[in-house]
């Protein structure tokens, strides 16, 4: 006979204390730390505990008794249901403070290395409509909120286009407005939905693996150009004809689309990196601009999704790599830069290409950082796992008349070896921008053996960055810390650290 579970408690009239990790806030109740989403420090709330462990619990707000003086009205009608922008109720200044604290907490508690003062976080000039890329899904089942379920509300159509609801794989939260991109994203998404309703197009059924409309991706250029990629699941000639009719309709209704693409995804997941991309109209790419550079971006290309803040991020990386430090007689590392200055007068950020400095750009992606810093270096060598990205990186160098870059594709720990360094030269500077998991221990070991005088570490995850800094601490000292906010209204933060050889 199964034992009946004890009901989880209702915590009444508690005051939210602080912002915690993963976009949540926290409150301490007796000896229990309770994590709460969508709450602001200073809120007085009633909380329903949803999960309870020995030392912590998770809860949701069931009643806002008294709002915090810092609470502001969310601007999006989907706030609280769509989990994409969890901090809309928090003033942007407080978001920035929380992100900077998040960076320093991770570096201090996990890294446990000597740290300089942290430079003030660079906030985003745009806090809405800042993304150059959005993806939406289609489903024949719509996600219903608790309020909709309780009210018994009936819907004429269950088919929906929007974002996948948290915790489900087969339901979509219908999105009427998304403020993350220029309103063209709403016009495109709703036009496709309305056309599909009018022409009885089928929406994807993840359980049965049927349905024509599966997904869509929009990419928007800052120098002119709009890409729309449709994901279809086509099994019959009739579905092919329906897909082409929709694409023709979009071409006629949206002349601003310069790259109209589609993929036929019959797989059991939504990724299309291994599938051919078909061009229905226009080019298979758009261009994004940064200073006087142009970067070719295809459907499968990686490019930072906040165009303006990517520029700020890369400027920080370039400054850290090439700035002239104040001479420090206590550090032998100053000698390398004095020697480099004798070989080159171009280390400042303006001027012609430097003749003395060899740069390795690890996890180079499509070569954006590599090409962005190439004018300050003798040569830049970029390494990336994805072969298609490396081909884009080469094209981007050619487009911009950059001749001092080389790019190599392969697993970082397999490519970046002592033999590779002997063949291509020992780097003066390493710039590394790894994925959220950070750098493999083998990669860190090779970096230590390569012994560059500077390492510029760009990270989207301060926790794994801190772990890697601890591994590098034997030979390197952190001398600069610069957080950059790429994603307003979310908990995510980028951080750039400069390490100089001891």
C-alpha positions as CSV (number, residue, x, y, z in Angstrom):
1,X,0.0,0.0,0.0
2,X,1.5,3.3,-1.1
3,X,2.0,6.0,1.5
4,X,0.1,9.3,0.9
5,X,2.5,12.2,0.3
6,X,2.4,15.0,2.8
7,X,1.0,18.2,1.2
8,X,3.6,20.8,0.4
9,X,3.3,24.0,2.5
10,X,1.8,27.4,1.7
11,X,4.1,30.2,2.9
12,X,2.1,33.3,3.6
13,X,3.3,36.9,3.8
14,X,7.0,36.3,3.1
15,X,9.3,39.0,1.8
16,X,11.6,38.3,-1.1
17,X,15.1,39.0,-0.1
18,X,17.5,38.8,-3.1
19,X,18.1,37.7,-6.7
20,X,19.5,34.2,-7.1
21,X,20.8,32.1,-10.0
22,X,18.8,31.1,-13.1
23,X,16.7,34.2,-13.0
24,X,15.0,33.4,-9.8
25,X,14.8,35.2,-6.5
26,X,15.1,33.8,-3.0
27,X,13.7,34.1,0.5
28,X,14.9,32.3,3.7
29,X,12.1,30.7,5.7
30,X,13.5,29.4,9.0
31,X,16.5,27.3,7.8
32,X,15.1,26.7,4.3
33,X,16.2,28.7,1.2
34,X,13.3,29.0,-1.1
35,X,13.8,29.9,-4.8
36,X,11.0,31.8,-6.6
37,X,10.6,32.8,-10.3
38,X,9.0,36.1,-11.4
39,X,9.5,37.8,-8.0
40,X,11.3,41.0,-7.1
41,X,13.3,41.7,-3.9
42,X,11.0,43.5,-1.6
43,X,7.8,41.8,-2.8
44,X,5.6,40.5,0.0
45,X,4.0,37.3,-1.4
46,X,2.2,34.1,-0.6
47,X,4.2,31.1,-1.9
48,X,3.1,27.6,-2.8
49,X,6.0,25.3,-2.4
50,X,6.3,23.0,-5.5
51,X,9.4,21.1,-4.6
52,X,11.1,20.5,-1.2
53,X,14.5,19.2,-0.5
54,X,16.5,19.0,2.8
55,X,18.1,22.4,2.5
56,X,16.1,24.3,-0.2
57,X,12.8,24.4,-1.8
58,X,11.2,25.8,-5.0
59,X,7.9,27.7,-4.9
60,X,5.7,29.9,-7.1
61,X,3.8,33.1,-6.2
62,X,0.1,32.5,-5.7
63,X,-0.6,36.0,-4.4
64,X,1.2,39.3,-4.5
65,X,0.4,40.8,-1.1
66,X,2.4,43.9,-1.5
67,X,4.6,44.7,-4.5
68,X,8.2,45.9,-4.1
69,X,8.9,49.5,-4.7
70,X,11.3,48.2,-7.4
71,X,8.7,46.2,-9.2
72,X,7.7,47.6,-12.7
73,X,5.0,46.6,-15.1
74,X,6.1,43.9,-17.7
75,X,5.8,45.2,-21.3
76,X,4.9,41.8,-22.8
77,X,1.4,40.3,-22.6
78,X,3.0,36.8,-22.5
79,X,5.2,37.6,-19.4
80,X,5.0,34.9,-16.7
81,X,3.9,32.2,-19.2
82,X,6.5,32.5,-21.8
83,X,9.8,31.9,-19.9
84,X,12.0,33.8,-22.3
85,X,12.2,37.2,-20.5
86,X,12.0,36.4,-16.8
87,X,13.2,39.8,-15.5
88,X,10.7,42.2,-17.2
89,X,9.3,43.2,-13.9
90,X,12.8,44.2,-12.7
91,X,14.2,47.7,-13.6
92,X,17.1,47.4,-16.1
93,X,19.5,49.0,-13.7
94,X,18.8,46.3,-11.1
95,X,19.1,43.6,-13.8
96,X,22.6,44.9,-14.5
97,X,23.6,45.0,-10.9
98,X,22.4,41.4,-10.5
99,X,24.4,40.2,-13.5
100,X,27.6,41.9,-12.4
101,X,27.1,40.3,-8.9
102,X,26.5,36.9,-10.6
103,X,29.8,37.2,-12.4
104,X,31.8,38.1,-9.4
105,X,30.1,35.5,-7.2
106,X,31.0,32.8,-9.7
107,X,34.6,34.0,-10.1
108,X,35.1,34.3,-6.3
109,X,33.3,31.2,-5.1
110,X,34.2,28.8,-7.9
111,X,37.5,30.3,-9.3
112,X,39.0,31.2,-5.9
113,X,41.7,33.1,-7.7
114,X,43.1,36.6,-7.1
115,X,40.9,39.1,-8.8
116,X,41.1,42.8,-9.7
117,X,38.2,45.2,-9.3
118,X,35.4,44.4,-11.8
119,X,34.7,47.1,-14.4
120,X,31.1,48.3,-14.5
121,X,29.0,46.0,-16.7
122,X,28.3,47.3,-20.2
123,X,24.5,47.5,-20.6
124,X,22.7,47.2,-23.8
125,X,21.5,50.4,-25.5
126,X,18.4,48.5,-26.7
127,X,16.5,46.5,-24.1
128,X,13.7,45.6,-26.6
129,X,14.0,44.6,-30.3
130,X,17.7,43.8,-29.9
131,X,17.8,40.3,-31.4
132,X,18.8,39.6,-35.0
133,X,17.5,36.0,-34.9
134,X,14.3,34.3,-33.6
135,X,12.9,30.8,-34.0
136,X,9.3,29.7,-33.5
137,X,7.7,26.3,-33.5
138,X,4.3,25.0,-34.9
139,X,2.1,22.5,-33.1
140,X,-1.4,21.1,-33.5
141,X,-1.8,21.4,-29.7
142,X,-1.7,24.8,-28.0
143,X,-0.5,25.3,-24.5
144,X,-3.2,26.4,-22.0
145,X,-2.4,28.5,-19.0
146,X,-3.8,27.6,-15.6
147,X,-6.3,30.4,-15.9
148,X,-7.5,29.2,-19.3
149,X,-7.9,25.6,-18.0
150,X,-9.7,26.8,-14.8
151,X,-12.1,29.0,-16.8
152,X,-13.0,26.2,-19.3
153,X,-12.3,28.6,-22.2
154,X,-12.8,27.0,-25.6
155,X,-10.7,27.8,-28.6
156,X,-11.8,27.6,-32.2
157,X,-8.3,26.5,-33.3
158,X,-5.8,24.4,-31.3
159,X,-3.1,24.8,-34.0
160,X,-0.5,27.3,-32.8
161,X,2.8,29.0,-33.7
162,X,5.0,30.4,-31.0
163,X,7.4,29.1,-28.4
164,X,7.6,25.6,-26.9
165,X,6.1,25.6,-23.4
166,X,8.4,24.7,-20.6
167,X,8.3,21.0,-19.8
168,X,6.5,19.9,-23.0
169,X,7.7,18.7,-26.4
170,X,4.4,18.7,-28.2
171,X,2.7,21.9,-27.2
172,X,3.2,25.5,-28.3
173,X,2.4,28.7,-26.5
174,X,0.7,30.9,-29.1
175,X,2.6,34.2,-29.3
176,X,0.8,37.3,-30.5
177,X,3.6,39.7,-29.8
178,X,7.4,39.3,-29.3
179,X,9.4,42.3,-28.4
180,X,12.8,40.7,-28.8
181,X,13.0,41.6,-32.5
182,X,11.7,44.3,-34.9
183,X,7.9,43.9,-35.3
184,X,8.5,42.3,-38.7
185,X,8.7,39.0,-36.7
186,X,5.1,39.4,-35.6
187,X,3.9,40.3,-39.0
188,X,5.6,37.3,-40.6
189,X,4.6,34.8,-37.9
190,X,0.9,35.9,-37.9
191,X,0.7,36.0,-41.7
192,X,1.9,32.4,-41.9
193,X,-0.6,31.4,-39.2
194,X,-3.5,33.1,-40.9
195,X,-2.6,31.7,-44.3
196,X,-2.3,28.2,-42.8
197,X,-5.8,28.6,-41.2
198,X,-7.3,29.8,-44.4
199,X,-5.8,27.0,-46.5
200,X,-6.2,24.2,-44.0
201,X,-2.4,23.5,-43.7
202,X,-1.5,21.0,-41.1
203,X,0.6,21.9,-38.0
204,X,3.2,19.5,-36.7
205,X,2.2,16.7,-34.4
206,X,5.2,15.7,-32.4
207,X,3.6,12.5,-31.1
208,X,2.4,11.2,-34.5
209,X,5.3,12.8,-36.5
210,X,3.0,14.3,-39.1
211,X,2.0,17.8,-40.1
212,X,3.5,20.2,-42.7
213,X,4.4,23.3,-40.7
214,X,7.1,22.5,-38.2
215,X,9.2,25.6,-37.5
216,X,10.4,29.0,-38.8
217,X,13.5,31.1,-38.3
218,X,14.0,34.8,-38.9
219,X,17.3,36.6,-39.3
220,X,17.5,40.3,-39.7
221,X,20.5,42.3,-40.9
222,X,21.6,45.7,-39.5
223,X,22.7,46.8,-43.0
224,X,19.7,45.6,-45.0
225,X,18.4,42.1,-45.6
226,X,15.9,39.7,-44.1
227,X,16.1,35.9,-44.0
228,X,13.1,33.6,-43.5
229,X,13.7,29.9,-43.2
230,X,10.7,27.6,-43.0
231,X,10.9,24.1,-41.6
232,X,8.5,21.7,-43.2
233,X,7.8,18.0,-42.7
234,X,7.0,16.9,-46.3
235,X,6.1,13.3,-47.1
236,X,3.8,13.7,-50.1
237,X,3.6,15.6,-53.4
238,X,0.6,17.4,-52.1
239,X,2.5,18.7,-49.1
240,X,5.3,19.9,-51.4
241,X,2.8,21.9,-53.4
242,X,1.3,23.3,-50.3
243,X,4.7,24.4,-49.0
244,X,5.7,26.0,-52.3
245,X,2.3,27.9,-52.4
246,X,2.9,29.3,-48.9
247,X,6.4,30.4,-49.9
248,X,5.1,32.1,-53.0
249,X,2.5,33.9,-50.9
250,X,5.2,35.1,-48.5
251,X,7.5,36.2,-51.4
252,X,4.6,38.3,-52.8
253,X,3.4,39.7,-49.5
254,X,6.9,40.5,-48.0
255,X,9.2,42.0,-50.6
256,X,11.7,42.8,-47.9
257,X,12.6,39.1,-47.6
258,X,15.9,38.8,-49.4
259,X,16.6,35.2,-48.5
260,X,13.6,32.9,-48.5
261,X,14.7,29.3,-47.6
262,X,13.2,26.0,-46.5
263,X,14.2,22.6,-45.2
264,X,12.3,19.3,-45.3
265,X,12.8,17.9,-41.8
266,X,11.5,14.4,-41.4
267,X,13.6,13.7,-38.4
268,X,12.5,13.2,-34.8
269,X,14.2,16.4,-33.6
270,X,14.0,20.0,-34.8
271,X,17.7,20.5,-35.6
272,X,18.5,21.0,-39.3
273,X,22.3,21.4,-39.3
274,X,22.7,18.1,-41.1
275,X,19.9,18.8,-43.7
276,X,20.1,20.5,-47.1
277,X,18.7,24.1,-47.2
278,X,16.7,24.9,-50.3
279,X,16.6,28.5,-51.7
280,X,13.1,29.4,-52.9
281,X,14.0,33.1,-53.5
282,X,17.0,35.3,-53.3
283,X,20.3,34.4,-51.7
284,X,21.2,31.7,-49.2
285,X,22.6,34.3,-46.8
286,X,22.4,37.8,-45.5
287,X,25.2,40.1,-44.4
288,X,25.6,41.7,-41.0
289,X,28.0,44.7,-40.5
290,X,30.5,45.7,-37.8
291,X,32.6,48.8,-38.3
292,X,33.7,48.6,-42.0
293,X,33.5,44.7,-42.0
294,X,30.7,42.6,-43.5
295,X,30.0,39.1,-42.3
296,X,28.2,36.5,-44.4
297,X,25.6,34.7,-42.3
298,X,23.8,31.6,-43.7
299,X,20.9,29.6,-42.2
300,X,23.3,27.4,-40.3
301,X,25.9,30.1,-39.3
302,X,26.5,31.2,-35.8
303,X,26.4,34.9,-35.1
304,X,25.9,36.7,-31.9
305,X,22.1,37.4,-31.7
306,X,22.4,40.9,-30.3
307,X,24.2,42.7,-33.1
308,X,24.9,46.0,-31.3
309,X,26.2,44.4,-28.1
310,X,28.3,41.9,-30.1
311,X,30.2,44.9,-31.3
312,X,30.7,46.1,-27.7
313,X,31.8,42.6,-26.7
314,X,34.3,42.3,-29.5
315,X,35.7,45.8,-28.8
316,X,36.4,44.7,-25.3
317,X,38.2,41.5,-26.5
318,X,40.3,43.6,-28.9
319,X,41.2,46.1,-26.3
320,X,42.2,43.4,-23.8
321,X,44.3,41.7,-26.5
322,X,46.2,44.7,-27.7
323,X,46.1,47.5,-25.2
324,X,49.4,48.9,-23.9
325,X,49.7,48.1,-20.2
326,X,51.2,50.3,-17.6
327,X,54.8,49.1,-17.1
328,X,55.1,46.8,-14.1
329,X,58.7,46.2,-13.0
330,X,57.5,43.3,-10.8
331,X,56.3,41.3,-13.8
332,X,58.6,39.7,-16.4
333,X,55.6,39.6,-18.7
334,X,56.0,43.3,-19.5
335,X,59.1,42.5,-21.5
336,X,57.2,40.7,-24.3
337,X,55.1,43.7,-25.0
338,X,58.1,46.1,-25.1
339,X,59.8,43.8,-27.6
340,X,56.6,43.6,-29.7
341,X,56.3,47.4,-29.6
342,X,59.8,47.6,-31.0
343,X,58.7,45.3,-33.9
344,X,55.4,47.2,-34.4
345,X,54.1,50.6,-33.9
346,X,50.5,49.5,-34.5
347,X,49.4,47.9,-31.2
348,X,46.9,50.7,-30.5
349,X,43.5,50.0,-31.9
350,X,43.9,52.4,-34.8
351,X,46.5,52.1,-37.5
352,X,47.8,49.5,-39.9
353,X,48.4,45.9,-39.2
354,X,50.9,45.0,-36.5
355,X,54.0,43.0,-37.5
356,X,54.9,41.3,-34.3
357,X,51.9,39.5,-32.8
358,X,50.6,36.0,-33.6
359,X,47.0,35.5,-32.3
360,X,45.1,32.2,-31.9
361,X,41.3,32.5,-31.9
362,X,39.9,29.4,-30.3
363,X,36.2,28.4,-30.9
364,X,36.3,31.0,-33.7
365,X,32.8,30.1,-35.1
366,X,32.4,32.0,-38.4
367,X,35.6,34.0,-37.7
368,X,33.9,37.2,-36.4
369,X,36.5,37.9,-33.7
370,X,39.4,36.6,-35.8
371,X,38.6,39.0,-38.6
372,X,37.7,41.8,-36.2
373,X,41.2,41.8,-34.7
374,X,43.2,40.8,-37.8
375,X,44.3,44.4,-38.5
376,X,46.2,44.5,-35.2
377,X,48.0,41.3,-35.7
378,X,50.7,39.7,-37.8
379,X,48.5,36.7,-38.3
380,X,45.3,35.2,-36.7
381,X,44.7,31.4,-36.6
382,X,41.1,30.4,-35.9
383,X,40.0,26.9,-34.8
384,X,36.4,25.7,-34.7
385,X,34.6,22.4,-34.5
386,X,32.0,23.0,-37.2
387,X,33.4,22.7,-40.8
388,X,30.7,24.8,-42.3
389,X,31.5,27.6,-39.9
390,X,35.1,27.5,-40.9
391,X,34.2,27.8,-44.6
392,X,32.1,30.9,-43.6
393,X,35.1,32.3,-41.7
394,X,37.3,31.9,-44.8
395,X,34.6,33.6,-47.0
396,X,34.4,36.5,-44.4
397,X,38.1,37.1,-44.6
398,X,37.9,37.2,-48.5
399,X,34.9,39.5,-48.4
400,X,36.8,42.0,-46.3
401,X,40.1,41.7,-48.0
402,X,41.8,40.2,-45.0
403,X,44.8,38.0,-46.0
404,X,46.4,37.3,-42.6
405,X,44.0,34.7,-41.3
406,X,44.1,30.9,-41.3
407,X,41.2,28.7,-40.2
408,X,41.1,25.0,-39.2
409,X,38.2,22.7,-38.5
410,X,38.1,20.0,-35.9
411,X,37.7,19.1,-32.2
412,X,39.6,21.7,-30.3
413,X,41.4,19.2,-28.1
414,X,42.5,17.3,-31.3
415,X,43.5,20.3,-33.3
416,X,45.2,22.4,-30.7
417,X,48.2,20.2,-29.9
418,X,51.9,20.8,-29.3
419,X,52.6,19.6,-32.9
420,X,50.1,22.2,-34.2
421,X,51.8,25.0,-32.2
422,X,55.3,23.9,-33.4
423,X,54.0,24.0,-37.0
424,X,52.2,27.3,-36.9
425,X,54.1,29.2,-34.2
426,X,53.8,29.9,-30.6
427,X,51.0,32.5,-30.0
428,X,51.6,35.8,-28.4
429,X,47.9,36.1,-27.6
430,X,45.1,33.5,-27.3
431,X,41.5,34.6,-27.5
432,X,39.1,31.9,-26.5
433,X,35.3,32.0,-26.7
434,X,34.1,28.5,-25.7
435,X,30.5,27.2,-25.5
436,X,28.7,27.2,-22.1
437,X,30.5,24.0,-21.0
438,X,33.8,25.9,-21.1
439,X,37.2,24.5,-22.2
440,X,38.2,20.9,-22.1
441,X,40.9,20.2,-19.6
442,X,43.2,19.0,-22.5
443,X,42.7,22.4,-24.2
444,X,43.7,24.2,-21.0
445,X,46.8,22.0,-20.7
446,X,47.9,22.9,-24.2
447,X,47.3,26.6,-23.6
448,X,49.6,26.4,-20.6
449,X,52.3,24.7,-22.6
450,X,51.9,27.2,-25.5
451,X,52.5,29.9,-22.8
452,X,51.0,33.0,-24.6
453,X,51.7,36.3,-22.8
454,X,48.0,37.1,-22.8
455,X,44.8,35.1,-22.8
456,X,41.5,36.9,-23.5
457,X,38.7,34.6,-22.2
458,X,35.2,35.5,-23.5
459,X,32.5,33.5,-21.8
460,X,28.7,33.1,-21.8
461,X,28.9,31.1,-18.5
462,X,30.8,32.7,-15.7
463,X,30.7,29.4,-13.7
464,X,32.6,27.4,-16.2
465,X,34.9,30.4,-16.9
466,X,35.7,30.5,-13.2
467,X,36.6,26.8,-13.2
468,X,38.9,27.3,-16.1
469,X,40.6,30.4,-14.5
470,X,41.4,28.2,-11.5
471,X,43.2,25.7,-13.9
472,X,45.2,28.6,-15.5
473,X,46.0,30.3,-12.2
474,X,49.4,28.6,-11.8
475,X,50.8,30.6,-14.8
476,X,48.4,33.4,-15.3
477,X,47.0,36.3,-13.3
478,X,43.6,37.9,-13.9
479,X,44.1,41.6,-14.6
480,X,40.8,42.8,-16.1
481,X,37.2,41.8,-15.8
482,X,34.4,43.2,-18.0
483,X,30.9,41.9,-18.0
484,X,28.7,42.6,-21.0
485,X,24.9,42.3,-21.1
486,X,23.9,40.7,-24.3
487,X,20.4,39.6,-23.3
488,X,18.3,42.2,-21.4
489,X,15.4,40.8,-19.3
490,X,17.1,37.5,-18.9
491,X,19.6,36.1,-16.4
492,X,22.3,35.5,-19.0
493,X,25.5,37.5,-19.0
494,X,28.7,37.5,-21.0
495,X,32.0,38.1,-19.3
496,X,35.5,39.0,-20.7
497,X,38.6,38.3,-18.6
498,X,42.2,39.3,-19.4
499,X,44.9,37.0,-18.1
500,X,48.5,38.0,-18.2
501,X,51.4,35.6,-17.8
502,X,53.0,35.8,-14.3
